[in-house]
């Protein structure tokens, strides 16, 4: 069990804050609503000492209105500030943010709730999100206007014993932000295991270590010799399909193949990519063409997962010919 730091050096404000905090906890516990503290309270308890003047509670979306009712019964004034993610409650000039969606489409779910910890704060038992979840929330919430989020997250690396496997699993909510933050931490000589960075990089961009797709001499060369990592050329088009090629180099060549291969001759297929997953979208005139596009993508992207969302345009009978009369 961890003791939280005092919220502020102002004694009057600290006493008022702690009183409202206690009433918040009482209201939430009486209501039996699942919740956990995030924001400054959690950051101060799990990471660096810091002051805070408001209370952030994280709840499930379906419970947000119930939270306002519970707080209202305890004398809080409430408002539905933004129905998409945030309600507010006020008492004694202390703000309580009722958050039910954090940036990055992060929600309080059963797994996060099951990982929360309980901390002691001035005689009050507080439920905090796990440090791994707080790290991801802070990584996703960082912006130019709120740079403190990343500094809070960095403090978690030095003050908390993180479960790296859990962090990697939960990082799917904001993988690039988390990877950027971990690399930034290493640049500040904060210890982060290299295998965590490498695994997260591989989850986002693919297993580069096994492909040999990036050599030091050409890592910045956008016009590299693609033929060195291609298989046999298509006898009809002369185009080559990549073998275990890194996905960054697949898309332009696949688009060229779709346009030139006589089975497809498609210029308007949209291709989206997430690592080794290729998503095909657009419209074709018949099912055979839809299947041909998918088959070509599979031939050209061996080892990739192909999701075919191409739609077939409905065929309609031509209307009656329009009679055009000429004036006298």
Short mmCIF file of the C-alpha atoms (twelve columns), coordinates in Angstrom:
data_MODEL
# 
_entry.id   MODEL 
# 
loop_
_atom_site.group_PDB 
_atom_site.id 
_atom_site.type_symbol 
_atom_site.label_atom_id 
_atom_site.label_alt_id 
_atom_site.label_comp_id 
_atom_site.label_asym_id 
_atom_site.label_seq_id 
_atom_site.Cartn_x 
_atom_site.Cartn_y 
_atom_site.Cartn_z 
_atom_site.pdbx_PDB_model_num 
ATOM 1   C CA . UNK A 1   0.000   0.000   0.000   1 
ATOM 2   C CA . UNK A 2   1.341   3.392   -1.002  1 
ATOM 3   C CA . UNK A 3   0.960   6.747   0.785   1 
ATOM 4   C CA . UNK A 4   0.066   9.661   -1.457  1 
ATOM 5   C CA . UNK A 5   1.756   13.031  -1.219  1 
ATOM 6   C CA . UNK A 6   -0.036  16.060  0.068   1 
ATOM 7   C CA . UNK A 7   -1.941  17.798  -2.705  1 
ATOM 8   C CA . UNK A 8   -0.871  21.400  -2.071  1 
ATOM 9   C CA . UNK A 9   1.273   23.533  0.210   1 
ATOM 10  C CA . UNK A 10  -1.682  25.845  0.908   1 
ATOM 11  C CA . UNK A 11  -3.104  24.507  4.213   1 
ATOM 12  C CA . UNK A 12  -6.608  25.982  3.772   1 
ATOM 13  C CA . UNK A 13  -6.918  24.715  0.223   1 
ATOM 14  C CA . UNK A 14  -5.482  21.348  1.236   1 
ATOM 15  C CA . UNK A 15  -8.060  20.950  4.007   1 
ATOM 16  C CA . UNK A 16  -10.909 21.952  1.684   1 
ATOM 17  C CA . UNK A 17  -9.621  19.685  -1.058  1 
ATOM 18  C CA . UNK A 18  -9.293  16.728  1.317   1 
ATOM 19  C CA . UNK A 19  -12.795 17.297  2.692   1 
ATOM 20  C CA . UNK A 20  -14.331 17.320  -0.798  1 
ATOM 21  C CA . UNK A 21  -12.201 14.341  -1.778  1 
ATOM 22  C CA . UNK A 22  -13.566 12.417  1.191   1 
ATOM 23  C CA . UNK A 23  -17.134 13.284  0.227   1 
ATOM 24  C CA . UNK A 24  -16.411 12.189  -3.335  1 
ATOM 25  C CA . UNK A 25  -15.111 8.827   -2.158  1 
ATOM 26  C CA . UNK A 26  -18.098 8.416   0.171   1 
ATOM 27  C CA . UNK A 27  -20.557 9.155   -2.641  1 
ATOM 28  C CA . UNK A 28  -18.866 6.781   -5.047  1 
ATOM 29  C CA . UNK A 29  -18.515 3.938   -2.570  1 
ATOM 30  C CA . UNK A 30  -22.137 4.254   -1.464  1 
ATOM 31  C CA . UNK A 31  -23.275 4.077   -5.089  1 
ATOM 32  C CA . UNK A 32  -21.293 0.858   -5.750  1 
ATOM 33  C CA . UNK A 33  -20.174 2.363   -9.091  1 
ATOM 34  C CA . UNK A 34  -16.860 1.097   -10.434 1 
ATOM 35  C CA . UNK A 35  -14.309 3.913   -10.650 1 
ATOM 36  C CA . UNK A 36  -10.656 4.770   -10.213 1 
ATOM 37  C CA . UNK A 37  -8.740  8.003   -9.738  1 
ATOM 38  C CA . UNK A 38  -6.565  9.319   -12.547 1 
ATOM 39  C CA . UNK A 39  -5.069  12.801  -13.097 1 
ATOM 40  C CA . UNK A 40  -3.020  14.587  -10.478 1 
ATOM 41  C CA . UNK A 41  -3.988  12.341  -7.565  1 
ATOM 42  C CA . UNK A 42  -2.862  9.201   -9.367  1 
ATOM 43  C CA . UNK A 43  0.248   10.919  -10.767 1 
ATOM 44  C CA . UNK A 44  1.245   12.138  -7.331  1 
ATOM 45  C CA . UNK A 45  0.613   8.765   -5.753  1 
ATOM 46  C CA . UNK A 46  2.362   6.620   -8.329  1 
ATOM 47  C CA . UNK A 47  5.040   8.953   -9.671  1 
ATOM 48  C CA . UNK A 48  6.497   12.330  -8.870  1 
ATOM 49  C CA . UNK A 49  5.302   14.584  -6.027  1 
ATOM 50  C CA . UNK A 50  3.012   17.214  -7.535  1 
ATOM 51  C CA . UNK A 51  0.181   19.463  -6.483  1 
ATOM 52  C CA . UNK A 52  -3.347  19.254  -7.820  1 
ATOM 53  C CA . UNK A 53  -6.437  21.328  -7.242  1 
ATOM 54  C CA . UNK A 54  -9.073  19.144  -8.865  1 
ATOM 55  C CA . UNK A 55  -10.240 15.552  -8.628  1 
ATOM 56  C CA . UNK A 56  -10.325 13.270  -11.687 1 
ATOM 57  C CA . UNK A 57  -12.335 10.067  -11.528 1 
ATOM 58  C CA . UNK A 58  -12.485 7.551   -14.367 1 
ATOM 59  C CA . UNK A 59  -15.732 5.652   -14.846 1 
ATOM 60  C CA . UNK A 60  -17.413 3.501   -17.447 1 
ATOM 61  C CA . UNK A 61  -19.573 5.398   -19.979 1 
ATOM 62  C CA . UNK A 62  -22.752 3.657   -18.909 1 
ATOM 63  C CA . UNK A 63  -22.184 4.820   -15.313 1 
ATOM 64  C CA . UNK A 64  -21.437 8.500   -15.985 1 
ATOM 65  C CA . UNK A 65  -24.953 9.797   -15.296 1 
ATOM 66  C CA . UNK A 66  -25.216 7.608   -12.197 1 
ATOM 67  C CA . UNK A 67  -22.058 9.286   -10.901 1 
ATOM 68  C CA . UNK A 68  -23.658 12.732  -11.239 1 
ATOM 69  C CA . UNK A 69  -26.709 11.531  -9.333  1 
ATOM 70  C CA . UNK A 70  -24.547 10.064  -6.570  1 
ATOM 71  C CA . UNK A 71  -22.544 13.283  -6.211  1 
ATOM 72  C CA . UNK A 72  -25.683 15.408  -6.368  1 
ATOM 73  C CA . UNK A 73  -27.076 13.500  -3.366  1 
ATOM 74  C CA . UNK A 74  -23.989 14.610  -1.450  1 
ATOM 75  C CA . UNK A 75  -24.500 18.283  -2.222  1 
ATOM 76  C CA . UNK A 76  -22.403 18.646  -5.379  1 
ATOM 77  C CA . UNK A 77  -23.630 20.815  -8.216  1 
ATOM 78  C CA . UNK A 78  -23.255 18.967  -11.505 1 
ATOM 79  C CA . UNK A 79  -23.215 19.540  -15.249 1 
ATOM 80  C CA . UNK A 80  -23.067 17.371  -18.373 1 
ATOM 81  C CA . UNK A 81  -20.172 19.271  -19.862 1 
ATOM 82  C CA . UNK A 82  -19.516 17.117  -22.931 1 
ATOM 83  C CA . UNK A 83  -21.695 14.003  -23.401 1 
ATOM 84  C CA . UNK A 84  -18.953 12.351  -25.444 1 
ATOM 85  C CA . UNK A 85  -16.381 12.143  -22.640 1 
ATOM 86  C CA . UNK A 86  -16.702 14.517  -19.657 1 
ATOM 87  C CA . UNK A 87  -19.118 15.568  -16.899 1 
ATOM 88  C CA . UNK A 88  -18.262 17.906  -14.007 1 
ATOM 89  C CA . UNK A 89  -19.255 18.337  -10.374 1 
ATOM 90  C CA . UNK A 90  -18.420 21.173  -7.965  1 
ATOM 91  C CA . UNK A 91  -18.389 21.649  -4.210  1 
ATOM 92  C CA . UNK A 92  -16.651 24.277  -2.081  1 
ATOM 93  C CA . UNK A 93  -14.914 25.565  -5.236  1 
ATOM 94  C CA . UNK A 94  -13.290 22.172  -5.803  1 
ATOM 95  C CA . UNK A 95  -13.805 20.627  -9.237  1 
ATOM 96  C CA . UNK A 96  -14.482 16.942  -9.799  1 
ATOM 97  C CA . UNK A 97  -13.999 15.790  -13.400 1 
ATOM 98  C CA . UNK A 98  -16.045 12.715  -14.212 1 
ATOM 99  C CA . UNK A 99  -14.187 11.261  -17.203 1 
ATOM 100 C CA . UNK A 100 -15.627 8.331   -19.160 1 
ATOM 101 C CA . UNK A 101 -13.415 8.431   -22.252 1 
ATOM 102 C CA . UNK A 102 -9.799  9.521   -22.303 1 
ATOM 103 C CA . UNK A 103 -7.944  10.686  -25.401 1 
ATOM 104 C CA . UNK A 104 -7.044  7.814   -27.685 1 
ATOM 105 C CA . UNK A 105 -10.434 6.115   -27.215 1 
ATOM 106 C CA . UNK A 106 -9.308  4.826   -23.816 1 
ATOM 107 C CA . UNK A 107 -12.095 3.635   -21.532 1 
ATOM 108 C CA . UNK A 108 -12.248 2.169   -18.065 1 
ATOM 109 C CA . UNK A 109 -12.863 -1.514  -18.809 1 
ATOM 110 C CA . UNK A 110 -12.975 -4.681  -16.744 1 
ATOM 111 C CA . UNK A 111 -9.270  -5.433  -17.215 1 
ATOM 112 C CA . UNK A 112 -8.211  -1.941  -16.160 1 
ATOM 113 C CA . UNK A 113 -10.558 -1.998  -13.183 1 
ATOM 114 C CA . UNK A 114 -9.208  -5.377  -12.139 1 
ATOM 115 C CA . UNK A 115 -5.643  -3.992  -12.146 1 
ATOM 116 C CA . UNK A 116 -6.325  -0.894  -10.043 1 
ATOM 117 C CA . UNK A 117 -4.476  -0.413  -6.782  1 
ATOM 118 C CA . UNK A 118 -5.601  0.988   -3.426  1 
ATOM 119 C CA . UNK A 119 -3.568  3.717   -1.739  1 
ATOM 120 C CA . UNK A 120 -3.837  5.490   1.586   1 
ATOM 121 C CA . UNK A 121 -4.184  9.276   1.537   1 
ATOM 122 C CA . UNK A 122 -4.765  11.231  4.781   1 
ATOM 123 C CA . UNK A 123 -6.745  8.356   6.208   1 
ATOM 124 C CA . UNK A 124 -8.725  7.767   3.001   1 
ATOM 125 C CA . UNK A 125 -8.424  4.645   0.907   1 
ATOM 126 C CA . UNK A 126 -8.233  5.689   -2.752  1 
ATOM 127 C CA . UNK A 127 -8.609  3.532   -5.831  1 
ATOM 128 C CA . UNK A 128 -6.022  4.416   -8.492  1 
ATOM 129 C CA . UNK A 129 -5.572  3.102   -12.001 1 
ATOM 130 C CA . UNK A 130 -2.512  0.907   -12.367 1 
ATOM 131 C CA . UNK A 131 0.705   2.765   -13.262 1 
ATOM 132 C CA . UNK A 132 0.813   1.045   -16.688 1 
ATOM 133 C CA . UNK A 133 -2.667  2.326   -17.547 1 
ATOM 134 C CA . UNK A 134 -1.855  5.786   -16.242 1 
ATOM 135 C CA . UNK A 135 1.318   5.787   -18.360 1 
ATOM 136 C CA . UNK A 136 -0.701  5.072   -21.519 1 
ATOM 137 C CA . UNK A 137 -3.369  7.635   -20.624 1 
ATOM 138 C CA . UNK A 138 -0.680  10.277  -20.111 1 
ATOM 139 C CA . UNK A 139 1.128   9.337   -23.325 1 
ATOM 140 C CA . UNK A 140 -2.068  9.730   -25.351 1 
ATOM 141 C CA . UNK A 141 -3.221  12.933  -23.626 1 
ATOM 142 C CA . UNK A 142 0.004   14.909  -24.161 1 
ATOM 143 C CA . UNK A 143 -0.297  18.051  -26.277 1 
ATOM 144 C CA . UNK A 144 1.394   21.405  -26.716 1 
ATOM 145 C CA . UNK A 145 -1.002  22.888  -24.174 1 
ATOM 146 C CA . UNK A 146 -0.517  20.071  -21.665 1 
ATOM 147 C CA . UNK A 147 3.176   19.072  -21.753 1 
ATOM 148 C CA . UNK A 148 3.034   17.995  -18.115 1 
ATOM 149 C CA . UNK A 149 1.382   14.713  -19.099 1 
ATOM 150 C CA . UNK A 150 4.616   13.303  -20.502 1 
ATOM 151 C CA . UNK A 151 6.597   14.414  -17.457 1 
ATOM 152 C CA . UNK A 152 4.062   12.664  -15.231 1 
ATOM 153 C CA . UNK A 153 4.486   9.549   -17.365 1 
ATOM 154 C CA . UNK A 154 8.282   9.716   -17.196 1 
ATOM 155 C CA . UNK A 155 8.057   9.840   -13.404 1 
ATOM 156 C CA . UNK A 156 6.104   6.584   -13.451 1 
ATOM 157 C CA . UNK A 157 9.083   4.885   -15.113 1 
ATOM 158 C CA . UNK A 158 11.376  5.880   -12.265 1 
ATOM 159 C CA . UNK A 159 8.981   5.442   -9.316  1 
ATOM 160 C CA . UNK A 160 6.826   2.440   -10.232 1 
ATOM 161 C CA . UNK A 161 7.663   -1.185  -10.911 1 
ATOM 162 C CA . UNK A 162 5.902   -1.579  -14.252 1 
ATOM 163 C CA . UNK A 163 4.523   -4.825  -15.621 1 
ATOM 164 C CA . UNK A 164 5.989   -4.558  -19.131 1 
ATOM 165 C CA . UNK A 165 3.911   -7.385  -20.575 1 
ATOM 166 C CA . UNK A 166 0.711   -5.695  -19.437 1 
ATOM 167 C CA . UNK A 167 1.944   -2.328  -20.715 1 
ATOM 168 C CA . UNK A 168 2.687   -3.798  -24.150 1 
ATOM 169 C CA . UNK A 169 -0.749  -5.393  -24.319 1 
ATOM 170 C CA . UNK A 170 -2.557  -2.232  -23.294 1 
ATOM 171 C CA . UNK A 171 -0.402  -0.027  -25.539 1 
ATOM 172 C CA . UNK A 172 -2.569  -1.003  -28.518 1 
ATOM 173 C CA . UNK A 173 -4.721  1.991   -27.525 1 
ATOM 174 C CA . UNK A 174 -1.946  4.470   -28.391 1 
ATOM 175 C CA . UNK A 175 1.009   2.449   -29.705 1 
ATOM 176 C CA . UNK A 176 2.930   5.192   -31.506 1 
ATOM 177 C CA . UNK A 177 2.547   7.638   -28.635 1 
ATOM 178 C CA . UNK A 178 3.759   5.025   -26.164 1 
ATOM 179 C CA . UNK A 179 6.702   4.064   -28.390 1 
ATOM 180 C CA . UNK A 180 7.659   7.729   -28.813 1 
ATOM 181 C CA . UNK A 181 7.486   8.295   -25.071 1 
ATOM 182 C CA . UNK A 182 9.587   5.227   -24.261 1 
ATOM 183 C CA . UNK A 183 12.253  6.327   -26.755 1 
ATOM 184 C CA . UNK A 184 12.151  9.835   -25.288 1 
ATOM 185 C CA . UNK A 185 12.636  8.312   -21.831 1 
ATOM 186 C CA . UNK A 186 15.704  6.418   -23.030 1 
ATOM 187 C CA . UNK A 187 17.075  9.645   -24.530 1 
ATOM 188 C CA . UNK A 188 16.858  11.106  -21.006 1 
ATOM 189 C CA . UNK A 189 18.755  8.118   -19.567 1 
ATOM 190 C CA . UNK A 190 15.631  6.741   -17.911 1 
ATOM 191 C CA . UNK A 191 15.843  2.974   -17.938 1 
ATOM 192 C CA . UNK A 192 13.458  1.231   -20.307 1 
ATOM 193 C CA . UNK A 193 14.227  -2.351  -21.414 1 
ATOM 194 C CA . UNK A 194 15.323  -2.455  -25.040 1 
ATOM 195 C CA . UNK A 195 13.209  -5.544  -25.687 1 
ATOM 196 C CA . UNK A 196 10.076  -3.560  -24.787 1 
ATOM 197 C CA . UNK A 197 10.917  -0.851  -27.327 1 
ATOM 198 C CA . UNK A 198 11.790  -3.428  -29.989 1 
ATOM 199 C CA . UNK A 199 8.630   -5.458  -29.462 1 
ATOM 200 C CA . UNK A 200 6.431   -2.389  -29.595 1 
ATOM 201 C CA . UNK A 201 8.222   -1.227  -32.745 1 
ATOM 202 C CA . UNK A 202 7.693   -4.656  -34.300 1 
ATOM 203 C CA . UNK A 203 4.003   -4.604  -33.357 1 
ATOM 204 C CA . UNK A 204 3.588   -1.322  -35.202 1 
ATOM 205 C CA . UNK A 205 5.893   -1.678  -38.190 1 
ATOM 206 C CA . UNK A 206 6.560   -5.416  -38.551 1 
ATOM 207 C CA . UNK A 207 9.409   -7.776  -37.729 1 
ATOM 208 C CA . UNK A 208 12.270  -5.875  -39.348 1 
ATOM 209 C CA . UNK A 209 14.942  -7.930  -37.644 1 
ATOM 210 C CA . UNK A 210 13.908  -11.046 -39.574 1 
ATOM 211 C CA . UNK A 211 13.266  -9.500  -42.975 1 
ATOM 212 C CA . UNK A 212 16.587  -7.817  -43.750 1 
ATOM 213 C CA . UNK A 213 14.468  -5.105  -45.348 1 
ATOM 214 C CA . UNK A 214 16.376  -2.214  -43.799 1 
ATOM 215 C CA . UNK A 215 20.129  -2.074  -44.340 1 
ATOM 216 C CA . UNK A 216 22.229  0.795   -42.931 1 
ATOM 217 C CA . UNK A 217 23.334  1.895   -46.391 1 
ATOM 218 C CA . UNK A 218 19.840  2.491   -47.734 1 
ATOM 219 C CA . UNK A 219 17.605  3.134   -44.764 1 
ATOM 220 C CA . UNK A 220 16.946  6.704   -45.985 1 
ATOM 221 C CA . UNK A 221 16.853  5.827   -49.692 1 
ATOM 222 C CA . UNK A 222 13.300  6.079   -50.981 1 
ATOM 223 C CA . UNK A 223 14.456  4.876   -54.427 1 
ATOM 224 C CA . UNK A 224 16.223  1.702   -53.240 1 
ATOM 225 C CA . UNK A 225 16.712  -1.248  -55.611 1 
ATOM 226 C CA . UNK A 226 13.478  -3.094  -55.011 1 
ATOM 227 C CA . UNK A 227 14.450  -5.992  -57.286 1 
ATOM 228 C CA . UNK A 228 16.939  -7.312  -54.699 1 
ATOM 229 C CA . UNK A 229 14.097  -8.377  -52.389 1 
ATOM 230 C CA . UNK A 230 11.550  -9.487  -54.972 1 
ATOM 231 C CA . UNK A 231 10.508  -12.886 -56.196 1 
ATOM 232 C CA . UNK A 232 9.944   -13.999 -59.784 1 
ATOM 233 C CA . UNK A 233 8.412   -11.423 -62.094 1 
ATOM 234 C CA . UNK A 234 4.788   -11.771 -63.159 1 
ATOM 235 C CA . UNK A 235 5.047   -13.141 -66.723 1 
ATOM 236 C CA . UNK A 236 2.166   -10.940 -67.909 1 
ATOM 237 C CA . UNK A 237 3.060   -7.563  -66.410 1 
ATOM 238 C CA . UNK A 238 6.766   -7.969  -65.630 1 
ATOM 239 C CA . UNK A 239 6.081   -6.769  -62.077 1 
ATOM 240 C CA . UNK A 240 7.590   -8.609  -59.153 1 
ATOM 241 C CA . UNK A 241 5.940   -9.529  -55.879 1 
ATOM 242 C CA . UNK A 242 7.993   -8.842  -52.724 1 
ATOM 243 C CA . UNK A 243 9.233   -11.678 -50.548 1 
ATOM 244 C CA . UNK A 244 9.022   -10.803 -46.808 1 
ATOM 245 C CA . UNK A 245 9.397   -7.162  -47.796 1 
ATOM 246 C CA . UNK A 246 8.832   -4.543  -45.131 1 
ATOM 247 C CA . UNK A 247 5.273   -3.147  -45.582 1 
ATOM 248 C CA . UNK A 248 6.498   0.408   -46.141 1 
ATOM 249 C CA . UNK A 249 7.635   -0.658  -49.619 1 
ATOM 250 C CA . UNK A 250 4.604   -2.758  -50.584 1 
ATOM 251 C CA . UNK A 251 1.863   -0.206  -51.251 1 
ATOM 252 C CA . UNK A 252 3.255   1.740   -54.241 1 
ATOM 253 C CA . UNK A 253 4.136   -1.474  -56.081 1 
ATOM 254 C CA . UNK A 254 0.789   -3.080  -55.296 1 
ATOM 255 C CA . UNK A 255 -1.027  -0.040  -56.696 1 
ATOM 256 C CA . UNK A 256 1.066   -0.303  -59.865 1 
ATOM 257 C CA . UNK A 257 0.235   -3.995  -60.179 1 
ATOM 258 C CA . UNK A 258 -3.518  -3.406  -59.746 1 
ATOM 259 C CA . UNK A 259 -3.412  -0.861  -62.534 1 
ATOM 260 C CA . UNK A 260 -1.369  -2.942  -64.979 1 
ATOM 261 C CA . UNK A 261 -2.441  -6.538  -64.385 1 
ATOM 262 C CA . UNK A 262 -5.055  -7.551  -67.016 1 
ATOM 263 C CA . UNK A 263 -7.071  -9.378  -64.360 1 
ATOM 264 C CA . UNK A 264 -7.779  -6.110  -62.584 1 
ATOM 265 C CA . UNK A 265 -6.839  -2.914  -64.450 1 
ATOM 266 C CA . UNK A 266 -8.133  -1.049  -61.398 1 
ATOM 267 C CA . UNK A 267 -6.983  2.491   -60.696 1 
ATOM 268 C CA . UNK A 268 -9.534  3.429   -58.030 1 
ATOM 269 C CA . UNK A 269 -8.961  0.785   -55.349 1 
ATOM 270 C CA . UNK A 270 -8.038  2.372   -52.019 1 
ATOM 271 C CA . UNK A 271 -5.368  0.541   -50.053 1 
ATOM 272 C CA . UNK A 272 -4.801  1.118   -46.348 1 
ATOM 273 C CA . UNK A 273 -2.099  -0.524  -44.316 1 
ATOM 274 C CA . UNK A 274 -1.414  -1.292  -40.660 1 
ATOM 275 C CA . UNK A 275 1.821   -3.247  -40.368 1 
ATOM 276 C CA . UNK A 276 1.252   -6.494  -42.241 1 
ATOM 277 C CA . UNK A 277 -2.501  -5.972  -42.592 1 
ATOM 278 C CA . UNK A 278 -3.680  -4.677  -45.988 1 
ATOM 279 C CA . UNK A 279 -7.223  -3.288  -46.271 1 
ATOM 280 C CA . UNK A 280 -8.791  -3.007  -49.738 1 
ATOM 281 C CA . UNK A 281 -11.671 -0.580  -50.297 1 
ATOM 282 C CA . UNK A 282 -13.512 0.785   -53.303 1 
ATOM 283 C CA . UNK A 283 -16.062 -0.359  -55.865 1 
ATOM 284 C CA . UNK A 284 -15.921 -2.782  -58.823 1 
ATOM 285 C CA . UNK A 285 -18.527 -3.879  -61.322 1 
ATOM 286 C CA . UNK A 286 -18.684 -7.613  -60.577 1 
ATOM 287 C CA . UNK A 287 -17.634 -10.299 -58.110 1 
ATOM 288 C CA . UNK A 288 -14.938 -11.770 -60.354 1 
ATOM 289 C CA . UNK A 289 -13.084 -8.462  -60.385 1 
ATOM 290 C CA . UNK A 290 -13.388 -8.201  -56.600 1 
ATOM 291 C CA . UNK A 291 -11.865 -11.670 -56.174 1 
ATOM 292 C CA . UNK A 292 -9.134  -10.896 -58.723 1 
ATOM 293 C CA . UNK A 293 -8.069  -7.786  -56.797 1 
ATOM 294 C CA . UNK A 294 -7.883  -9.769  -53.560 1 
ATOM 295 C CA . UNK A 295 -5.923  -12.597 -55.190 1 
ATOM 296 C CA . UNK A 296 -3.429  -10.166 -56.699 1 
ATOM 297 C CA . UNK A 297 -2.949  -8.532  -53.295 1 
ATOM 298 C CA . UNK A 298 -2.275  -11.945 -51.753 1 
ATOM 299 C CA . UNK A 299 0.243   -12.781 -54.491 1 
ATOM 300 C CA . UNK A 300 1.978   -9.444  -54.129 1 
ATOM 301 C CA . UNK A 301 1.968   -9.327  -50.322 1 
ATOM 302 C CA . UNK A 302 2.872   -12.827 -49.112 1 
ATOM 303 C CA . UNK A 303 2.547   -13.110 -45.370 1 
ATOM 304 C CA . UNK A 304 0.136   -10.168 -45.137 1 
ATOM 305 C CA . UNK A 305 -3.429  -10.354 -43.874 1 
ATOM 306 C CA . UNK A 306 -5.759  -9.108  -46.625 1 
ATOM 307 C CA . UNK A 307 -9.093  -7.575  -45.635 1 
ATOM 308 C CA . UNK A 308 -11.325 -7.136  -48.671 1 
ATOM 309 C CA . UNK A 309 -13.969 -4.438  -48.167 1 
ATOM 310 C CA . UNK A 310 -14.490 -3.780  -51.877 1 
ATOM 311 C CA . UNK A 311 -18.152 -3.330  -52.797 1 
ATOM 312 C CA . UNK A 312 -19.858 -4.424  -56.001 1 
ATOM 313 C CA . UNK A 313 -21.717 -1.717  -57.863 1 
ATOM 314 C CA . UNK A 314 -25.364 -2.632  -58.469 1 
ATOM 315 C CA . UNK A 315 -26.250 -3.115  -62.131 1 
ATOM 316 C CA . UNK A 316 -29.375 -1.261  -63.203 1 
ATOM 317 C CA . UNK A 317 -31.381 -1.613  -66.372 1 
ATOM 318 C CA . UNK A 318 -31.157 1.361   -68.738 1 
ATOM 319 C CA . UNK A 319 -34.153 3.656   -68.572 1 
ATOM 320 C CA . UNK A 320 -36.594 4.389   -71.364 1 
ATOM 321 C CA . UNK A 321 -35.041 6.473   -74.162 1 
ATOM 322 C CA . UNK A 322 -35.897 10.114  -73.790 1 
ATOM 323 C CA . UNK A 323 -37.793 11.632  -76.682 1 
ATOM 324 C CA . UNK A 324 -36.446 14.955  -77.756 1 
ATOM 325 C CA . UNK A 325 -38.847 17.141  -79.639 1 
ATOM 326 C CA . UNK A 326 -37.700 19.904  -81.889 1 
ATOM 327 C CA . UNK A 327 -39.543 23.095  -82.020 1 
ATOM 328 C CA . UNK A 328 -41.027 24.370  -85.280 1 
# 
